[in-house]
Amino acid sequence: MKKFIISFILAFAISTFICDIANAQCKQQFVYNCTTTSNGVYLKDFNAKIRSDQKETKWTIVLDKNSKYEFRICTPENAKNDIVFTLHDSQETPCGISENGESFEFVCEKTGMYYISIKLDEDSNIKKTCAVGILSFINYVD
């Protein structure tokens, strides 16, 4: 009986450890993939663990006037069409949206606070997944 309990505890510990490694690799791999496919200089990443019962995940950023930025979303292949990555201005009006894993560029016309949000599409059947948004600087615009 002692061997059975020890085997059970060991199996549980190993499976928990493997799950934690898989979640960590999800973030690391997507950050690396997103930054290497960007047209600009990497500035920041936005890691999100997304669940169907969660409305959205938000971050605040400051962008500079006359700067051109690229926003990119990376997701697992099975969630590519289910994640929406949006940039909002200070009044929470959408300035750019990335759907289906596409990137978008944004020329900032006013220095100020902006919001990033990552969420599941309303029609998605996915229960939970992860996603990484990347902010890159492209250049200054006159």
BAVO-488110 format. One record per residue (C-alpha): residue in one letter; x, y, z. Coordinates in pm, whole numbers, padded with zeros to 5 digits, always signed. Layout:
residues N
AXYZ ...
***
This chain:
residues 142
M+00000+00000+00000 K+00289+00236+00080 K+00436+00184-00269 F+00099+00262-00428 I+00066+00590-00236 I+00425+00693-00317 S+00371+00605-00685 F+00048+00805-00693 I+00211+01111-00533 L+00507+01087-00769 A+00281+01060-01076 F+00075+01358-00958 A+00389+01569-00900 I+00530+01484-01244 S+00203+01564-01424 T+00176+01898-01239 F+00536+01984-01330 I+00479+01898-01698 C+00166+02117-01711 D+00358+02411-01562 I+00635+02368-01821 A+00378+02359-02103 N+00222+02688-01985 A+00563+02854-01953 Q+00662+02741-02302 C+00339+02883-02439 K+00440+03230-02330 Q+00808+03202-02419 Q+00748+03050-02760 F+00485+03304-02863 V+00691+03600-02739 Y+00990+03474-02939 N+00780+03403-03251 C+00609+03739-03238 T+00927+03938-03188 T+01115+03762-03468 T+00837+03826-03721 S+00795+04193-03631 N+00895+04473-03870 G+01007+04696-03583 V+01199+04711-03258 Y+01043+04507-02978 L+00913+04727-02694 K+00675+04521-02481 D+00475+04200-02471 F+00130+04136-02327 N+00080+03780-02202 A-00276+03664-02151 K-00428+03343-02022 I-00776+03356-02170 R-01087+03176-02047 S-01435+03175-02198 D-01585+03308-01871 Q-01347+03607-01870 K-01455+03919-02058 E-01110+04051-02157 T-00760+04129-02031 K-00646+04494-02045 W-00318+04683-02015 T-00236+05055-02018 I+00048+05194-02232 V+00178+05539-02328 L+00243+05609-02695 D+00433+05907-02842 K+00304+06149-03104 N+00446+06106-03455 S+00557+05750-03386 K+00459+05449-03592 Y+00400+05124-03402 E+00322+04766-03496 F+00086+04552-03290 R+00095+04175-03337 I-00092+03887-03174 C+00034+03530-03152 T-00181+03238-03043 P-00180+02860-03054 E-00275+02734-03400 N-00616+02606-03279 A-00709+02954-03148 K-00581+03165-03439 N-00928+03275-03551 D-01069+03313-03200 I-00856+03588-03041 V-00919+03963-03078 F-00636+04207-02997 T-00746+04571-02984 L-00580+04908-02929 H-00806+05175-02772 D-00745+05546-02718 S-00801+05719-02381 Q-01177+05740-02450 E-01169+05364-02521 T-01245+05413-02889 P-01083+05134-03097 C-00778+05257-03293 G-00675+04922-03439 I-00788+04560-03426 S-00597+04242-03495 E-00807+03937-03575 N-00706+03600-03719 G-00346+03643-03607 E-00282+03946-03828 S-00074+04246-03723 F-00164+04612-03768 E+00030+04936-03772 F-00070+05250-03585 V+00059+05607-03634 C+00013+05792-03306 E-00123+06142-03362 K-00142+06237-02993 T+00091+06147-02706 G-00106+05989-02431 M-00245+05685-02260 Y-00383+05401-02469 Y-00529+05062-02378 I-00453+04715-02511 S-00713+04440-02478 I-00699+04070-02562 K-01014+03860-02556 L-01186+03561-02711 D-01414+03631-03005 E-01782+03616-02906 D-01845+03320-03139 S-01549+03116-03013 N-01596+02760-02883 I-01259+02757-02703 K-01277+02720-02323 K-00924+02843-02244 T-00605+02928-02426 C-00314+03170-02413 A-00210+03458-02635 V+00073+03708-02655 G+00046+04057-02797 I+00362+04239-02906 L+00420+04614-02931 S+00705+04719-03163 F+00834+05061-03263 I+00872+05106-03640 N+00984+05467-03695 Y+00910+05836-03647 V+00668+06003-03887 D+00681+06371-03991 
***
